[in-house]
């Protein structure tokens, strides 16, 4: 069953039933070494399933229900298939009223990844779920568009200092107010190393990706705009992802509006829908602006980075490329 949360739509099964959880992996085509998040509706459901670290209590009081997932030591009651064999399990309490009603009705913790085919952009509407999962699951609960738009923050409380494994709507700055120092895993903005263990969903594989290839363009704002104009070329299957402030400057480059560069929450809320639209439009090559990684910007750049398989190019390199200069001359002559 697919159901809405405030982050993205989830694909759920009884977390304590290994056979039911196996159906999630089958429906999604999800690798078995990618752990799942266990969703609960009530604090009491943690009893007997995890050991709650002392420092978690302040986080539960501040951020639950909401888009924060905590990695905690698990008991043997949690099946290995949920945790990919790890000794920890990721748990969260969503705030979406439909999700909470479902979880209360079920009376058991529900294991749920995003309700999309593995590797595709996560679904933020019931229509997105239907496109990916039609005929693969029996039911979709339609709760409207998700308000946060990116998956929950995953915080590891089991290995030294608190560490963000996957950024989301609960930001590092917000967590620091409660815990003091909070680290960010190096793999948030780079591929997971060959021998690194995926302790959280969203770490090991290319995620959130449209069919076309995405490349991030980095550098000074003016240089990025000029570089994007050069990279867009005259190919109708090439497009640009840019901020609202730059839509007019890039109007001839098939731009897609990421929202304001000053409001990362806006970009987060619309990002996955935009990535899905690129497939509908047949875009094969996509160049994107990069966002500052403060606040929710870190979550946006984590998703864009993984969608791009962390491909990036410096705007200054584009502008100094003789081939791009000749393309610029041709574009100017056609203007």
PAPA-59313 format. One record per residue (C-alpha): x, y, z. Coordinates in Angstrom, 1 decimal. Example, Ala and Ser with C-alpha at 12.3 -4.5 7.8 and 13.67 -1.06 7.14 Angstrom:
2
+--------+--------+--------+
!     c1 !     c2 !     c3 !
+--------+--------+--------+
!   12.3 !   -4.5 !    7.8 !
!   13.7 !   -1.1 !    7.1 !
+--------+--------+--------+
// end
This chain:
335
+--------+--------+--------+
!     c1 !     c2 !     c3 !
+--------+--------+--------+
!    0.0 !    0.0 !    0.0 !
!    1.2 !    3.5 !   -0.8 !
!    0.4 !    6.4 !    1.5 !
!    1.2 !   10.1 !    1.8 !
!    3.5 !   11.6 !    4.3 !
!    4.6 !   15.2 !    4.7 !
!    7.9 !   14.3 !    2.9 !
!    7.1 !   12.0 !    0.0 !
!    4.7 !    9.1 !   -0.6 !
!    5.7 !    5.8 !    1.1 !
!    5.2 !    2.2 !    0.2 !
!    4.3 !    0.4 !    3.4 !
!    4.2 !   -3.1 !    4.9 !
!    4.1 !   -4.6 !    8.4 !
!    7.7 !   -4.0 !    9.6 !
!    7.5 !   -7.1 !   11.8 !
!    6.5 !   -9.4 !    9.0 !
!    9.6 !  -10.3 !    6.9 !
!    7.5 !  -11.8 !    4.1 !
!    5.4 !   -8.6 !    3.8 !
!    8.5 !   -6.4 !    3.8 !
!   10.0 !   -8.6 !    1.0 !
!    7.1 !   -7.5 !   -1.2 !
!    8.3 !   -3.9 !   -0.9 !
!   11.7 !   -4.8 !   -2.3 !
!   10.0 !   -6.8 !   -5.1 !
!    7.6 !   -4.0 !   -6.1 !
!   10.2 !   -1.3 !   -6.1 !
!   13.1 !   -3.4 !   -7.6 !
!   15.0 !   -2.2 !   -4.6 !
!   18.5 !   -3.7 !   -3.7 !
!   18.3 !   -5.8 !   -0.5 !
!   21.3 !   -4.0 !    1.1 !
!   19.4 !   -0.7 !    1.2 !
!   17.7 !   -0.4 !    4.6 !
!   14.2 !    0.8 !    5.2 !
!   12.6 !    3.3 !    7.7 !
!   10.2 !    2.0 !   10.3 !
!    7.2 !    4.3 !   10.7 !
!    5.2 !    4.6 !   14.0 !
!    2.2 !    6.5 !   15.2 !
!    3.0 !    6.5 !   18.9 !
!    6.1 !    6.7 !   21.2 !
!    5.0 !    3.5 !   23.0 !
!    5.6 !    1.5 !   19.8 !
!    9.3 !    1.9 !   20.3 !
!    9.2 !   -0.3 !   23.4 !
!   10.7 !   -3.7 !   22.7 !
!   11.9 !   -2.7 !   19.3 !
!   14.8 !   -0.3 !   19.9 !
!   16.9 !    1.1 !   22.7 !
!   16.2 !    4.8 !   22.8 !
!   19.4 !    6.8 !   23.6 !
!   19.1 !    9.5 !   26.2 !
!   19.9 !   12.3 !   23.8 !
!   17.0 !   11.1 !   21.5 !
!   14.4 !   12.1 !   24.0 !
!   14.9 !   15.8 !   23.4 !
!   14.6 !   15.2 !   19.7 !
!   11.4 !   13.2 !   20.0 !
!    9.9 !   16.0 !   22.1 !
!   11.0 !   18.7 !   19.6 !
!   10.6 !   17.1 !   16.2 !
!    8.1 !   14.2 !   16.4 !
!    5.8 !   13.9 !   14.6 !
!    7.7 !   15.3 !   11.7 !
!   10.4 !   14.8 !    9.0 !
!   13.1 !   13.4 !   11.3 !
!   14.3 !    9.8 !   11.3 !
!   16.5 !    8.5 !   14.1 !
!   18.9 !    5.7 !   13.8 !
!   18.8 !    3.6 !   17.0 !
!   20.0 !    0.2 !   18.3 !
!   17.4 !   -2.4 !   17.4 !
!   16.2 !   -5.6 !   19.1 !
!   15.9 !   -9.0 !   17.5 !
!   12.2 !   -8.4 !   17.1 !
!   13.0 !   -6.2 !   14.0 !
!   13.6 !   -8.5 !   11.0 !
!   17.0 !   -8.3 !    9.3 !
!   15.3 !   -7.5 !    6.0 !
!   14.2 !   -4.1 !    7.4 !
!   17.7 !   -3.1 !    8.4 !
!   19.7 !   -4.8 !    5.7 !
!   21.3 !   -6.9 !    8.5 !
!   22.5 !   -3.9 !   10.5 !
!   22.3 !   -3.7 !   14.2 !
!   20.5 !   -0.4 !   14.0 !
!   17.1 !    0.6 !   12.6 !
!   15.8 !    3.9 !   11.3 !
!   12.5 !    5.1 !   12.9 !
!   10.3 !    8.1 !   12.4 !
!    6.8 !    9.4 !   13.3 !
!    5.3 !   11.2 !   10.3 !
!    3.1 !   14.3 !   10.8 !
!    0.8 !   13.8 !    7.8 !
!   -2.7 !   13.2 !    9.2 !
!   -3.4 !   10.4 !    6.7 !
!   -0.2 !    8.7 !    7.5 !
!   -0.9 !    8.9 !   11.2 !
!   -4.4 !    7.6 !   10.8 !
!   -3.2 !    4.7 !    8.8 !
!   -0.5 !    3.8 !   11.3 !
!   -2.9 !    4.0 !   14.2 !
!   -5.4 !    1.7 !   12.3 !
!   -2.6 !   -0.8 !   11.5 !
!   -1.5 !   -1.0 !   15.1 !
!    2.0 !   -2.1 !   14.1 !
!    5.1 !   -0.3 !   12.9 !
!    5.2 !    0.1 !    9.1 !
!    8.4 !   -0.3 !    7.1 !
!    8.2 !    2.2 !    4.1 !
!   10.6 !    3.5 !    1.5 !
!    9.4 !    6.0 !   -1.1 !
!    6.7 !    4.6 !   -3.3 !
!    8.6 !    4.8 !   -6.6 !
!   10.6 !    2.4 !   -8.8 !
!   14.1 !    2.2 !   -7.4 !
!   16.3 !    5.0 !   -8.6 !
!   13.5 !    7.2 !   -9.9 !
!   12.5 !   10.6 !   -8.5 !
!   10.5 !   10.1 !   -5.3 !
!    6.7 !   10.6 !   -5.6 !
!    5.2 !   13.7 !   -4.1 !
!    1.6 !   13.1 !   -5.4 !
!   -0.6 !   10.0 !   -5.8 !
!   -0.3 !   10.4 !   -9.6 !
!    3.5 !   10.0 !   -9.4 !
!    2.9 !    6.8 !   -7.4 !
!    0.5 !    5.5 !  -10.0 !
!    2.9 !    6.1 !  -12.9 !
!    5.6 !    4.0 !  -11.2 !
!    3.6 !    1.4 !   -9.3 !
!    0.4 !    0.7 !  -11.4 !
!   -0.2 !   -3.0 !  -11.3 !
!    2.6 !   -3.6 !   -8.7 !
!    0.7 !   -2.6 !   -5.5 !
!   -3.0 !   -3.0 !   -4.5 !
!   -3.8 !    0.4 !   -3.1 !
!   -2.8 !    4.1 !   -3.2 !
!   -4.1 !    6.5 !   -0.5 !
!   -4.3 !    9.9 !   -2.1 !
!   -3.5 !   12.6 !    0.5 !
!   -2.7 !   15.4 !   -2.0 !
!    0.7 !   16.9 !   -2.6 !
!    3.5 !   16.4 !    0.0 !
!    4.4 !   19.7 !    1.7 !
!    8.1 !   19.1 !    2.4 !
!    8.9 !   17.4 !   -0.9 !
!   12.1 !   15.6 !    0.1 !
!   12.6 !   12.6 !    2.3 !
!   13.2 !   12.9 !    6.0 !
!   16.4 !   13.8 !    7.7 !
!   18.2 !   10.7 !    9.0 !
!   20.3 !   11.3 !   12.1 !
!   22.6 !    8.6 !   13.4 !
!   22.7 !    8.5 !   17.2 !
!   24.7 !    5.3 !   17.5 !
!   28.2 !    6.0 !   16.3 !
!   29.9 !    8.8 !   18.3 !
!   28.7 !   12.3 !   17.7 !
!   25.2 !   12.8 !   16.2 !
!   25.6 !   12.6 !   12.4 !
!   23.3 !   13.4 !    9.6 !
!   23.3 !   10.6 !    7.1 !
!   20.6 !   12.1 !    4.9 !
!   19.6 !   15.7 !    5.1 !
!   15.9 !   16.7 !    5.0 !
!   13.4 !   19.2 !    6.3 !
!   14.8 !   19.1 !    9.8 !
!   18.1 !   20.9 !    9.2 !
!   21.5 !   20.7 !   10.8 !
!   21.0 !   24.2 !   12.2 !
!   17.7 !   23.0 !   13.9 !
!   19.4 !   19.9 !   15.3 !
!   22.3 !   21.9 !   16.6 !
!   20.0 !   24.0 !   18.7 !
!   19.0 !   20.9 !   20.6 !
!   22.1 !   18.8 !   20.6 !
!   25.0 !   21.1 !   20.2 !
!   27.5 !   19.8 !   17.7 !
!   26.0 !   17.8 !   14.9 !
!   28.2 !   16.3 !   12.1 !
!   27.2 !   15.7 !    8.4 !
!   28.3 !   12.5 !    6.8 !
!   30.9 !   13.1 !    4.0 !
!   28.8 !   10.9 !    1.7 !
!   25.9 !   13.5 !    1.7 !
!   27.6 !   15.4 !   -1.1 !
!   29.7 !   12.7 !   -2.7 !
!   29.2 !    9.0 !   -3.7 !
!   29.5 !    6.4 !   -0.9 !
!   33.0 !    4.8 !   -1.0 !
!   33.5 !    1.3 !   -2.1 !
!   34.0 !   -0.1 !    1.4 !
!   31.6 !    2.3 !    3.2 !
!   28.4 !    0.7 !    4.7 !
!   25.0 !    2.3 !    3.8 !
!   23.7 !    2.9 !    7.3 !
!   20.7 !    4.8 !    6.0 !
!   18.4 !    4.8 !    3.0 !
!   19.5 !    7.1 !    0.2 !
!   23.3 !    6.6 !    0.6 !
!   24.6 !    3.9 !   -1.7 !
!   22.9 !    4.2 !   -5.1 !
!   22.1 !    6.8 !   -7.7 !
!   18.8 !    8.1 !   -6.6 !
!   16.1 !   10.5 !   -7.7 !
!   17.2 !   10.5 !  -11.3 !
!   15.3 !   11.2 !  -14.5 !
!   16.1 !    9.3 !  -17.7 !
!   18.3 !   12.2 !  -19.0 !
!   21.7 !   13.0 !  -17.6 !
!   22.0 !   15.9 !  -15.1 !
!   25.1 !   18.0 !  -14.7 !
!   25.5 !   20.7 !  -12.0 !
!   27.1 !   24.0 !  -13.0 !
!   28.9 !   25.7 !  -10.2 !
!   30.6 !   29.1 !   -9.7 !
!   29.8 !   32.8 !   -9.4 !
!   26.2 !   33.7 !  -10.2 !
!   26.9 !   35.7 !  -13.3 !
!   29.3 !   33.1 !  -14.7 !
!   26.8 !   30.3 !  -14.1 !
!   24.1 !   32.1 !  -16.0 !
!   26.4 !   32.7 !  -19.0 !
!   27.6 !   29.1 !  -18.9 !
!   24.1 !   27.8 !  -18.8 !
!   23.3 !   29.8 !  -21.9 !
!   26.2 !   28.2 !  -23.7 !
!   25.4 !   24.7 !  -22.5 !
!   21.8 !   24.8 !  -23.5 !
!   22.8 !   24.9 !  -27.2 !
!   20.1 !   24.5 !  -29.9 !
!   19.3 !   20.9 !  -29.0 !
!   15.6 !   20.7 !  -28.2 !
!   16.3 !   17.8 !  -25.8 !
!   18.6 !   19.9 !  -23.7 !
!   17.2 !   22.1 !  -20.9 !
!   18.1 !   24.1 !  -17.8 !
!   17.1 !   24.0 !  -14.2 !
!   17.4 !   27.4 !  -12.7 !
!   16.2 !   29.7 !  -10.0 !
!   13.2 !   32.0 !  -10.4 !
!   15.5 !   35.0 !  -10.3 !
!   17.2 !   33.8 !  -13.5 !
!   14.3 !   32.6 !  -15.6 !
!   14.1 !   35.7 !  -17.7 !
!   17.9 !   35.7 !  -18.4 !
!   17.6 !   32.0 !  -19.5 !
!   14.2 !   32.2 !  -21.2 !
!   15.6 !   30.9 !  -24.5 !
!   17.2 !   27.9 !  -22.9 !
!   14.1 !   25.8 !  -22.1 !
!   14.3 !   26.7 !  -18.3 !
!   12.5 !   24.9 !  -15.5 !
!   11.9 !   27.0 !  -12.4 !
!   13.4 !   25.6 !   -9.3 !
!   11.9 !   28.4 !   -7.1 !
!   13.7 !   31.3 !   -5.5 !
!   17.4 !   30.9 !   -4.7 !
!   16.6 !   32.6 !   -1.3 !
!   13.9 !   30.1 !   -0.3 !
!   15.3 !   26.5 !   -0.4 !
!   12.1 !   25.1 !    1.1 !
!   10.4 !   26.1 !   -2.2 !
!   13.0 !   24.3 !   -4.3 !
!   12.6 !   21.2 !   -2.1 !
!    8.9 !   21.1 !   -2.4 !
!    8.9 !   21.2 !   -6.2 !
!   12.2 !   19.4 !   -7.1 !
!   10.9 !   15.8 !   -7.6 !
!    7.9 !   16.9 !   -9.7 !
!   10.3 !   18.9 !  -12.0 !
!   12.6 !   15.9 !  -12.4 !
!    9.7 !   13.7 !  -13.4 !
!    8.5 !   16.4 !  -15.9 !
!   11.8 !   16.2 !  -17.6 !
!   11.0 !   12.6 !  -18.7 !
!    7.6 !   13.7 !  -19.9 !
!    9.3 !   16.3 !  -22.1 !
!   11.9 !   13.9 !  -23.4 !
!   14.9 !   15.8 !  -22.1 !
!   18.1 !   13.9 !  -22.4 !
!   20.6 !   16.5 !  -21.2 !
!   19.9 !   18.7 !  -18.2 !
!   22.1 !   21.4 !  -16.7 !
!   21.3 !   22.7 !  -13.3 !
!   22.2 !   25.6 !  -11.0 !
!   23.5 !   24.7 !   -7.6 !
!   22.0 !   26.0 !   -4.3 !
!   23.8 !   27.2 !   -1.2 !
!   24.0 !   24.2 !    1.3 !
!   22.7 !   26.2 !    4.3 !
!   19.5 !   25.0 !    5.9 !
!   17.2 !   22.9 !    3.6 !
!   19.7 !   23.8 !    0.8 !
!   21.8 !   20.8 !    2.0 !
!   18.9 !   18.4 !    1.4 !
!   18.2 !   19.9 !   -2.1 !
!   21.9 !   19.6 !   -3.1 !
!   22.0 !   16.0 !   -1.8 !
!   19.1 !   15.1 !   -4.0 !
!   20.3 !   17.0 !   -7.0 !
!   23.8 !   15.6 !   -6.5 !
!   22.6 !   12.0 !   -6.4 !
!   20.3 !   12.6 !   -9.4 !
!   23.4 !   13.8 !  -11.3 !
!   25.6 !   11.0 !  -10.0 !
!   27.6 !   13.9 !   -8.6 !
!   28.6 !   15.1 !  -12.1 !
!   29.5 !   18.8 !  -12.0 !
!   31.3 !   21.4 !  -14.1 !
!   32.7 !   24.8 !  -13.2 !
!   31.2 !   27.7 !  -15.0 !
!   34.6 !   29.2 !  -15.5 !
!   35.7 !   26.0 !  -17.4 !
!   32.7 !   26.3 !  -19.7 !
!   33.4 !   30.0 !  -20.4 !
!   37.1 !   29.3 !  -21.2 !
!   36.3 !   26.4 !  -23.6 !
!   37.0 !   27.4 !  -27.2 !
!   34.2 !   25.1 !  -28.4 !
!   31.7 !   26.9 !  -26.1 !
!   33.0 !   30.3 !  -27.3 !
!   32.2 !   29.3 !  -30.9 !
!   28.8 !   28.2 !  -29.9 !
!   28.3 !   31.6 !  -28.2 !
!   29.3 !   33.3 !  -31.5 !
!   26.7 !   31.2 !  -33.4 !
!   24.0 !   32.0 !  -30.9 !
!   24.8 !   35.7 !  -31.1 !
!   24.6 !   35.7 !  -34.8 !
!   21.2 !   34.1 !  -34.7 !
!   19.9 !   36.6 !  -32.2 !
+--------+--------+--------+
// end
